[in-house]
Amino acid sequence: MKTIEVVAGVIKDGNKIFATQRGYGDFKGGWEFPGGKMEPGETPQQALARELKEELTVDVSVEDFICTVDYDYPNFHLTMHCFYCTVINGELKLLEHEAAKWLEKENIRSVDWLPADIAVVEALEKN
């Protein structure tokens, strides 16, 4: 089975986190933490800063590591490295997602998270 290694950012603003709804692909409509594939030679932190700039037009400070999720989807294995992030420059604009929401801990499960992202939600609930 093919393995895809990606990074995801939990963008925070006070006690809120930013969730995005996929606008394309097999999982269109599912909710996720924004991010994407790592390029050869990039650290996870470099990849995450680049992906969030490309997808959301913002510069972020990549902060504390949250968890690494390993999840088997039907056609591939996903390894996803997740970090807290803070926007340091720019306004969040959706270039690849169809919707976004700021969620608080109390309503973090109010969206239909993609399976791998549920593990991140569970990690956030423990903190």
C-alpha positions as CSV (number, residue, x, y, z in Angstrom):
1,M,0.0,0.0,0.0
2,K,1.3,3.5,-0.9
3,T,2.2,5.7,2.0
4,I,1.6,9.5,1.9
5,E,3.4,11.7,4.4
6,V,1.7,15.0,5.2
7,V,1.7,17.8,7.7
8,A,-1.4,19.5,9.3
9,G,-1.7,22.7,11.2
10,V,-4.0,23.4,14.1
11,I,-4.2,27.1,13.7
12,K,-5.2,28.7,17.0
13,D,-6.5,32.1,18.0
14,G,-7.1,32.2,21.8
15,N,-9.2,29.2,22.7
16,K,-10.4,28.7,19.1
17,I,-9.0,26.4,16.3
18,F,-9.4,26.7,12.6
19,A,-11.1,23.8,10.7
20,T,-11.4,23.6,6.9
21,Q,-13.7,21.6,4.6
22,R,-12.1,19.9,1.6
23,G,-13.1,21.3,-1.7
24,Y,-11.7,18.5,-4.0
25,G,-10.8,14.9,-4.3
26,D,-12.2,11.6,-2.8
27,F,-12.8,13.2,0.5
28,K,-14.5,16.4,-0.8
29,G,-16.8,17.9,1.9
30,G,-15.0,16.3,4.8
31,W,-13.5,18.5,7.5
32,E,-9.7,18.6,8.2
33,F,-6.9,20.5,9.6
34,P,-5.2,22.4,6.7
35,G,-1.8,21.3,5.4
36,G,-0.5,19.0,2.7
37,K,2.3,16.8,1.4
38,M,5.9,17.2,2.4
39,E,8.4,17.9,-0.4
40,P,11.8,16.1,-0.5
41,G,14.3,17.8,1.8
42,E,11.7,19.7,3.8
43,T,11.3,19.4,7.5
44,P,7.7,19.0,8.7
45,Q,7.7,22.6,10.0
46,Q,9.0,24.0,6.7
47,A,6.4,21.9,4.7
48,L,3.6,23.2,7.0
49,A,4.6,26.8,6.7
50,R,4.7,26.5,2.9
51,E,1.4,24.6,2.6
52,L,-0.5,27.1,4.7
53,K,0.9,29.9,2.7
54,E,-0.2,28.2,-0.5
55,E,-3.7,27.1,0.7
56,L,-4.6,30.0,3.0
57,T,-2.4,32.9,2.0
58,V,-0.9,33.4,5.5
59,D,2.5,33.2,7.2
60,V,2.4,31.1,10.3
61,S,4.6,30.4,13.2
62,V,4.8,26.6,13.5
63,E,4.8,25.9,17.2
64,D,4.4,22.8,19.4
65,F,4.2,19.3,18.0
66,I,0.8,17.7,18.8
67,C,1.0,14.2,17.4
68,T,1.7,12.0,14.4
69,V,-1.3,10.0,13.1
70,D,-0.9,6.8,11.1
71,Y,-4.2,5.9,9.4
72,D,-5.0,3.3,6.7
73,Y,-7.5,4.6,4.1
74,P,-8.8,2.1,1.6
75,N,-6.2,3.1,-1.1
76,F,-3.2,4.4,0.9
77,H,-1.6,4.7,4.3
78,L,-1.4,8.2,5.7
79,T,1.3,9.5,8.1
80,M,0.3,13.0,9.3
81,H,2.5,15.2,11.5
82,C,0.4,17.8,13.4
83,F,1.6,21.0,15.0
84,Y,0.0,24.1,16.6
85,C,0.3,27.2,14.5
86,T,-0.4,30.9,14.9
87,V,-1.0,33.3,12.0
88,I,1.8,36.0,12.1
89,N,1.0,37.8,8.8
90,G,-1.9,37.9,6.4
91,E,-5.6,37.1,6.3
92,L,-7.0,33.6,6.1
93,K,-8.3,33.1,2.5
94,L,-9.7,29.8,1.3
95,L,-7.9,28.9,-2.0
96,E,-8.5,25.1,-1.9
97,H,-11.2,24.6,0.7
98,E,-15.0,25.2,0.3
99,A,-15.6,26.3,3.9
100,A,-14.0,27.0,7.2
101,K,-15.0,27.5,10.8
102,W,-13.4,28.6,14.0
103,L,-14.2,26.0,16.7
104,E,-13.9,25.9,20.4
105,K,-13.2,22.8,22.5
106,E,-16.9,22.6,23.4
107,N,-18.0,22.3,19.7
108,I,-14.9,20.7,18.1
109,R,-17.0,17.7,17.1
110,S,-19.7,19.8,15.5
111,V,-18.2,19.1,12.0
112,D,-17.8,15.8,10.1
113,W,-14.0,15.2,10.5
114,L,-12.1,13.0,8.1
115,P,-11.1,9.7,9.8
116,A,-7.4,10.6,10.3
117,D,-8.2,14.0,11.7
118,I,-10.4,12.5,14.4
119,A,-7.2,11.3,16.1
120,V,-6.0,14.9,16.2
121,V,-9.3,16.0,17.7
122,E,-8.9,13.3,20.4
123,A,-5.4,14.6,21.1
124,L,-6.7,18.2,21.4
125,E,-9.5,17.1,23.7
126,K,-6.9,15.6,26.1
127,N,-4.9,19.0,26.4
